[in-house]
Amino acid sequence: TFITRRLAEELWFEYLEIKHSDIWSPYIHWSVGKIAELFDEAKKKAPCIVFIDELSALVPKRENLDSTSLYKEEEVNEILMHLNDASSNRILVIWATNFPDRIDSAIQRSWRIDKKIYIWPPDSEARMELFKLYLNWRPVSTDINYVELSKLTENYVTSDIELIVEDSARNAFQQDSEISMSILLEIIRKFKPSIWKNELEFFQMEDDKNKRKIWFAFED
């Protein structure tokens, strides 16, 4: 979300964000009309970036739908139709998901949404900078070792690091002290990263597959 908002600013594009809750309705067929309204709004604002968050909830694999969820087929077809016309309407569609394997295959075909960019957890240097950023305005002791903090938080995402700092600040306040290295280490020992190792391994395999597709395309 942060990346797409900054991209819209850099391109001087209007920005429209679509979440599953924006189109959900207890009434069958109502969601299809809402999807059309949102893309019509994007067309009026064009050039416009349409960011679809958690795409797997909005466009699930149709072969996995049961009899009570067949209305979702209409929603998928409606989105596919608008994707076909997006470029001619000066609309750039970007989506995000944590479950790429759950997305309907038709939406990933060429000239729809065919480019995949995997956003990995921050690397060692980025983690150090994140700790500095979130600790910057707080009362901090002089014993903070940012290199050590970075080593201990491999595969932690940005929100994990922010929460570690928040919890450390809360503990320091309760102890009427500055945020010290020992307090940060105590919180990290209790904290589990948001992304599990098996999830990272899955995304790595998917990323490798995507890179091979791009390589073969260039070879051809």
N, C-alpha and C positions, 0 to 999 in steps of 0.2 A: 504493500500500500504506500509506504513512504517513497519507494523508488518511482512508482508510477506518478505520484503527485509531483515529485521533483522533475520528472521527465516532461510532464505537461507544462510546467513553468519554463523549462529550457526551450521547448518547442513553441511556446506561446499558444498552446492549444487549450480549449476549454476541457474541463474534467468532469466526468460523470461516473459515479461508483454504483455498482449494482450488487446487492446482496440477496441471498435467497429469501430473507425476510421481507424484502421490498416487493416481491411478487407473490408471496404466499397468500393463499386465501382458502377458506373452508368451502368455497363454491367452485365446482368444476367449471372449466373454461374461462373463469375470470382471470387467471394468471396469464393466459395467452394474450389477452387484451392488454394487460399491464406491461408485458414484454414489448409489445408493439408500441405502446405509449412511450416507454423509456428510450427506445431506438429512434422514435420520431423526435423526441426531445434532443437527442444527440445530433440528429440530422439538422435541426434548426440552429444548434450551437456550433456546427462544424466550421473549421476543423476541430475535432473533438476526440479525446481519448475516453473510451468506455472501459472501465476496469471492473471485471467480474470476479468477486471474491468467492472462494470455496466453490469452484466450478463443479466439482463432483456431486454436490448436493443439487445443483441446478440442472446439470445435464448428465444424469447417471446412465450407465449402459442399459440400453433398452431391452436387451435379451435377459437381463436380470430382474426385470419388473414382474411383479405378480399381478393377479387379476384386479387387486384393489388399487394398483398404482398405474394402470394403463393410461390414465389421463396425462401422465408425465410425458408420454410420447408426443402429445400435441405441443407441449412446451419445448421439447427438444427440437421438433420440426420447425417451430416458430423461430427459435434462435438460429438454426441452420440457415433459414431463409434470409434473415437479416445479416448474417455473416457473409453470405454470397454477395450482398450489395454494399457491404461496409466500405470497401476502398473507393468505389465510385461515388459514395456519399461523403467522402473525406472523413471517415471514422476509423480510428485505429483501435482495435479491440485487444486488450491484454487481460489474461486471466491468471488466477493463482489457485493452487490447491496443494494439500498435503497428501492427496490420494490420486496420483495420475493414472493408476491402474483401474480406477472406478469410473473413468470418464468415457462416454460413448465414443466409439472409434470414428464415427462419421465426422465428428467435429474436428478431428486431428488430421484430416486429409489436406492435401495441397490446396492452397488458396483459401483455406478457412483459417484454422489455427495450426500451423505446421512447424513453428519454431518453438523449441523448448529450451529454457534457460534455468538451470538449477541454481538456487540461491543457497550456498552452503553456510554453516555456522561461521562466525568470525574467526579468522586465523589468530595466531599468537600476538602479532603486533596490534591487530584490531582490538583484541581483548584487553591488552594493556591500556590502550587509548580509551576504551569504554570505562574501565575502572577509574581512570583519571577524570573522565568527563563527569561521571556520576558522583565522584567524591569531591569534585572541584570546589563546590560552595559550602561544604560541610566542615565542621571542626574535626580535623584529622591529625593524628599523632605523626611524629617524624620517622617512625619505624616502618612505614608501609613499603613493602617490596613488590613492585608492580610486575616484575619478571616472574616471581614466585606465584603470584596470584594468577597470572596468565597460564603458567604450567599446570596449575591445579584445576583449571576450568576448561580443559580441552573439550570441544564439542558442545559447550554451553552456548546458547543463543543470547542475543542482546537482552531480551526480557529477563532471562535467568540472571544475568549479571546485574541488571538494574534491581531486581528483587533481592539479591544478595546484599547489595549496598543498602537498600531500604531496611532490611532486617537488621543489618549491622548497626545502622544509625539508631534504630529503635532500642536495641540492646545497650548501646552506648548511653543513650538518654536515660534509660532506667538505672544505669550504673553511675550516672552523673559524671561521665568521662568523655574524652574524645574517642573517635573511631580509631581503634588500634589494629595492628596486624593480628594480634591474638583473637580479637573479636571477629574479624573477617574470616580467619581460619576456622573458628568454631562454627560459624554459619555455613561455610563451604562444606565442612565435614558432614553436616546434617542435610545438605541440599542435594537433590537429584536433578540432573539435567532434563529439560523438556523432551529432548529427542533421544530415543533409545538407540543402542548400537545397531540392532537389527534393522531399524528404520534407515539409518545412514547407509548400511550395506545395500539395502534395496535401492535407494536413490542413486548410489554409486553405480550399480549394475545398469539402471535405467539411463543414467548419464552416459555411460560407456557405449550403450546401444545407440543412443542418439548421436554421439560423436562418430560412430562407425557409419551411420546412415549419411551423415554430412560428408564424410570422407569418400564414400562410394559415389555420392552425387557429384563431387568434384572430379573424381576419376573418370566418370562417364562423360 
